[in-house]
Amino acid sequence: MSCTPRRETNPKLSRLHWEDFEVGDVFPAPWGRTVTEAHLLSFGGVNGDFQHMHVDELYAQATEFGGRIAHGNLIAALGLGMQVYTQVFHHVIALLEERHVYKGAVRIGDTVLSTMTVVESRPTHKPDRGILLLRNDLTNQDNELVCESTYTMMMRRRATA
């Protein structure tokens, strides 16, 4: 069985430094992630969130969602993890800030796709680093936006001679 990426690989993906990024660059993760019951239970075990909407099918069926939904921050974490495969983060020094806006419910069986876009780039007062503001749009298999995450990252710059 072969795995075909959902989109062609971006030619810029080769251990990018801060100055390689341009506002508007787009980095789709090469494949999605299908959310399973194991994701919900494992994530609940890690963060202690066993809220009814995530683990109690009978309770969740009686809500406007009609069944269990994934933790919002689980989906954000999966989206960030998918971006590791693009090499966008190879020269990250630090994650400075993150923000998530949850736009839609993700259910067991949904497949989440991740597309990262460079929103802003600025140098710092130190010549060996710069700052990137990145937006990660997470969509489901129906191309509906389910989470919009933004990350401020401190990145390495190339060494100057």
N, C-alpha and C positions, 0 to 999 in steps of 0.2 A: 504494500500500500504506500503510495507516495503522498507527500504533503505539498500542495501548491500554494504559494503565497497569494493573498487576495489582491495584491497590487504589485507592480514592479518595484524593485528596490530603488530607493533614492540614490543617485550616484555620489552624493556628498557623504555617504555613511562610511567613513573610515577614520574613526577615532578623532572626532572633531574637537578643535580648540575653540575658544571664545570667538576669535576673529573669523572663523569659518562660517559662522551662523549669520544669516541675513534675515531681517524682519520679513515675514511672509513665507519663509521656508516651511515646508510641510513634511512631516515624518509619520507615515502610517505604519503601525506595527504590522509585521508580516502575516500574522494570523490572529484570530480572535480567541476568546476563552468562553466555553460553555459552562454556565453556572450549574452546580450540582447541589444536592442536599448535603453532601460532604463539605462543600465550601461553607454553607451556612452554619453547620454544627461545629466545624473546626474553627471558624472565625469567632463564633460565640464562645468557644472554649478559650481562645486566646484573649479576647477582650472582656469576657464575662457578660456579654449582652445576649441573654436568652429571652429577649422580649417576645411576647406572644406572636407578633407578626412574622417572626423568623422561624419559630419552632413548633407552633401549635396550629395544625391545619384546620381543626374545627373552629377555633377562634377566628383565624384569618379568613375562612370561607364566609363568615358573617359580616365581613367588612367590605368597604367599597372596592377592595382589591380582589376579592373573590378567592383568595388563597394566599399562601405564604409568599413573602417577598424577601429579597436579599437586603442585608444591611447596606446603607448608603456608603459608609466608609469602606466596606468590603469591595464594592464596585470601584471606588476611587483607587484603592490599593491594587486591584487587579489591573486597572488601566495603566497605572504607573509601572507596574511590573512588566507589562507587555512591551513598554518602551525600552526596556533593557536590551531587547533584541535588535534595536535600531542603532545602537552605539551612541545615541544622543548624550548619554550620561558618562561616557568614558572618562572625560576630564573634569567632571564635577568635583569641586572642592567641598561644597556644603549646600545643603537644602536650607534656604533662609526662611522661606514662607510658603505655605500652601493654603488653598481655599477651594471649597467644593460647593457647587450648587447642584442639587439633585432635581432633575427635570422629569423623571418618570420612574415607575417601579420596574424592577428587574425580578423576574420569576425564575424558579428552577426550570432549567431547560433553555432559557434564553442564552444567546451568544452575544457577548460584548466585544466590540471592536474599538480600537484606540487610534486616534489621529492627533499628533502633537504639532502645534504651530508656534513659530517664534513670533511673539507679539512685540517685544521691545528688547533692545540691546544697548548697554552702556558700559563704558570703562569705569574702573575704580581709580582711586588715587594711587594704588599699588600697580606697578607695571606688569606684574605677573598674573593678573586676574581681571576678569570682567563679570558683569551681571547680565543674566538673561531672564526675561519674563516669558514663560511658555504657557500656552493653553492646551489642555488635553481634552478633546471632545470624545466622549464615549457614547457610542450608539449601539442599539440592539440590531438583531438580524433583519429588522424591518426598516433600518436606517433612521430610527427615531432617536433623538438625543435623550439620553437617560442621565448623564452627568457631565457637567462642565467643570473641569478642575484647572486651577492656575497655580503655577509654581514659580517662585523666584529662586534662581540657582546662581551660585558663585562658581565660575568656570576658570580653568587654567588658560592662560595665554601662551603662545609659543615663546620660547626663550629668544631673546634678542641678542645679537652678537655685539 
